[in-house]
Amino acid sequence: MDWARAKVLVTGGAGFLGANLCEALVRRGARVTALDGFLFGGGANPANLDGVDVQLVRADIREADLRPLCEGADVIFNLAAQTSHMGGQRDPLADIAVNAVAQVRLIQAAREAAPEAVVVHASTRQFYGRPRYLPVDETHPVAPPDANGVSKFAGEQYWMIEHRTAGRPVVSLRLTNCYGPRLRIRDARQTFLGIWIRCVLEGRPFEVWGGDQLRDMAYVDDVTEAFLLAASTPAAHGQVFNLGGAPPASLREIAELTVKMAGAGASFTTREFPSDRASIDIGSYHADDSAFRAATGWAPQVALEQGIARSLDWYRPRLAAYL
Ligand SMILES: NC(=O)c1ccc[n+]([C@@H]2O[C@H](COP(=O)([O-])OP(=O)(O)OC[C@H]3O[C@@H](n4cnc5c(N)ncnc54)[C@H](O)[C@@H]3O)[C@@H](O)[C@H]2O)c1
């Protein structure tokens, strides 16, 4: 992929992963349109695109005319989503309207305006549900634990149908927990690590719920690289892939590393996993992402300790914009 000549649409482009992707694309010389509705109390933040030379379009994929935005695109990175699990439980109609119905709107618009575009779709490990075995590969049964898992699975499958029936090059990446600069840290809506980062930077103890659950945290630069490679590797097109990150670590170990990297004064307490979330909790998860590694040569470069340190350094001078 010659990014310097590429026209790219990033949906969800003002969010956590989308804005990091926009920055990487602009650095490579791409012409980027970032579409974002700044919705659902997710990761959207105008500060995410500070100094990033994109055309930002504030619009809702449920109702905007998507054809002009797709017009002439070489690549569409499709990240816009309702991402909150509790939010999806509270309002499953809004959840499915974005994560599934609006995906069909985007598919139809892209068919007319960007028939050749490669699409990389941001999917999730969430719909595997509570893993029956670890690490989880792509043949693991799908058993969504919540409405958000259902809608994200449906959205992914509409895109894969578009590949099979219309021949569009589509790659779906089923992401694990991602973290790093531009993560929403105001509260715990976007992974536990967000609120932990806020607490240590404010000199307050943070809470670890449970502590034994395993996660293979993916640093955002590694995730961005995976999106770029997915688009530019024809052998990957037409496939769904798990994407993991660092070797699995327990929440307690991740908490200890966070405290270590934050330095003096940082601490945490442990409490029982809250009962209102236990019903949709998936327990431990880590991905078998060997298929993606084999197809693209991708491998995560950023160790957990390093990623946490880089995240803390990034937020320190910008904290006010993220609270
Ligand atoms: N961050 C993770 O750990 C993770 C894990 C698994 C999957 N994913 C997937 O990756 C993608 C990006 O996630 P993220 O963590 O950057 O979340 P995010 O909330 O930061 O980004 C999603 C963006 O989509 C926008 N959006 C939501 N509904 C919209 C609509 N109707 N119209 C236009 N824009 C809309 C939001 O405003 C937000 O900026 C999502 O599809 C998510 O499901 C993320």
The ligand as an SDF file (V2000), in Angstrom:
LIG
                    3D

 44 48  0  0  0  0  0  0  0  0999 V2000
  -10.2820   -0.4380   22.6550 N   0  0  0  0  0  0  0  0  0  0  0  0
  -10.4440   -1.7420   22.8030 C   0  0  0  0  0  0  0  0  0  0  0  0
   -9.8990   -2.3420   23.7230 O   0  0  0  0  0  0  0  0  0  0  0  0
  -11.2770   -2.5080   21.8080 C   0  0  0  0  0  0  0  0  0  0  0  0
  -11.4350   -3.8890   22.0020 C   0  0  0  0  0  0  0  0  0  0  0  0
  -12.2240   -4.6140   21.1160 C   0  0  0  0  0  0  0  0  0  0  0  0
  -12.8100   -3.9720   20.0350 C   0  0  0  0  0  0  0  0  0  0  0  0
  -12.6490   -2.6420   19.8630 N   0  0  0  0  0  0  0  0  0  0  0  0
  -13.3160   -2.0110   18.7100 C   0  0  0  0  0  0  0  0  0  0  0  0
  -12.4800   -1.0440   18.1370 O   0  0  0  0  0  0  0  0  0  0  0  0
  -13.2510    0.0510   17.6550 C   0  0  0  0  0  0  0  0  0  0  0  0
  -12.7220    1.3530   18.2310 C   0  0  0  0  0  0  0  0  0  0  0  0
  -12.8270    1.2850   19.6480 O   0  0  0  0  0  0  0  0  0  0  0  0
  -12.2160    2.3810   20.6010 P   0  0  0  0  0  0  0  0  0  0  0  0
  -11.6910    1.6780   21.7810 O   0  0  0  0  0  0  0  0  0  0  0  0
  -11.3590    3.3130   19.8440 O   0  0  0  0  0  0  0  0  0  0  0  0
  -13.5550    3.1060   21.0760 O   0  0  0  0  0  0  0  0  0  0  0  0
  -13.9300    4.6380   21.0400 P   0  0  0  0  0  0  0  0  0  0  0  0
  -15.2150    4.7940   21.7810 O   0  0  0  0  0  0  0  0  0  0  0  0
  -12.7800    5.4420   21.4910 O   0  0  0  0  0  0  0  0  0  0  0  0
  -14.1570    4.8760   19.4970 O   0  0  0  0  0  0  0  0  0  0  0  0
  -15.3700    4.6270   18.8410 C   0  0  0  0  0  0  0  0  0  0  0  0
  -15.7680    5.9200   18.1710 C   0  0  0  0  0  0  0  0  0  0  0  0
  -16.9520    5.6960   17.4100 O   0  0  0  0  0  0  0  0  0  0  0  0
  -17.7200    6.8800   17.4990 C   0  0  0  0  0  0  0  0  0  0  0  0
  -19.0970    6.5520   17.1950 N   0  0  0  0  0  0  0  0  0  0  0  0
  -19.9350    5.7760   17.9310 C   0  0  0  0  0  0  0  0  0  0  0  0
  -21.1370    5.7200   17.3530 N   0  0  0  0  0  0  0  0  0  0  0  0
  -21.0620    6.4730   16.2350 C   0  0  0  0  0  0  0  0  0  0  0  0
  -21.9990    6.8040   15.2200 C   0  0  0  0  0  0  0  0  0  0  0  0
  -23.2670    6.3780   15.2810 N   0  0  0  0  0  0  0  0  0  0  0  0
  -21.6060    7.6000   14.2150 N   0  0  0  0  0  0  0  0  0  0  0  0
  -20.3220    8.0750   14.1710 C   0  0  0  0  0  0  0  0  0  0  0  0
  -19.3930    7.8020   15.1080 N   0  0  0  0  0  0  0  0  0  0  0  0
  -19.7680    7.0110   16.1280 C   0  0  0  0  0  0  0  0  0  0  0  0
  -17.5320    7.3620   18.9190 C   0  0  0  0  0  0  0  0  0  0  0  0
  -17.8520    8.7440   19.0380 O   0  0  0  0  0  0  0  0  0  0  0  0
  -16.0700    7.0410   19.1730 C   0  0  0  0  0  0  0  0  0  0  0  0
  -15.2340    8.1330   18.8980 O   0  0  0  0  0  0  0  0  0  0  0  0
  -14.7040   -0.2490   18.0130 C   0  0  0  0  0  0  0  0  0  0  0  0
  -15.3260   -0.7990   16.8910 O   0  0  0  0  0  0  0  0  0  0  0  0
  -14.5820   -1.2880   19.1210 C   0  0  0  0  0  0  0  0  0  0  0  0
  -15.6960   -2.1490   19.1680 O   0  0  0  0  0  0  0  0  0  0  0  0
  -11.9030   -1.8910   20.7390 C   0  0  0  0  0  0  0  0  0  0  0  0
  1  2  1  0
  2  3  2  0
  2  4  1  0
  4  5  1  0
  4 44  2  0
  5  6  2  0
  6  7  1  0
  7  8  2  0
  8  9  1  0
  8 44  1  0
  9 10  1  0
  9 42  1  0
 10 11  1  0
 11 12  1  0
 11 40  1  0
 12 13  1  0
 13 14  1  0
 14 15  2  0
 14 16  1  0
 14 17  1  0
 17 18  1  0
 18 19  2  0
 18 20  1  0
 18 21  1  0
 21 22  1  0
 22 23  1  0
 23 24  1  0
 23 38  1  0
 24 25  1  0
 25 26  1  0
 25 36  1  0
 26 27  1  0
 26 35  1  0
 27 28  2  0
 28 29  1  0
 29 30  1  0
 29 35  2  0
 30 31  1  0
 30 32  2  0
 32 33  1  0
 33 34  2  0
 34 35  1  0
 36 37  1  0
 36 38  1  0
 38 39  1  0
 40 41  1  0
 40 42  1  0
 42 43  1  0
M  CHG  2   8   1  16  -1
M  END
$$$$
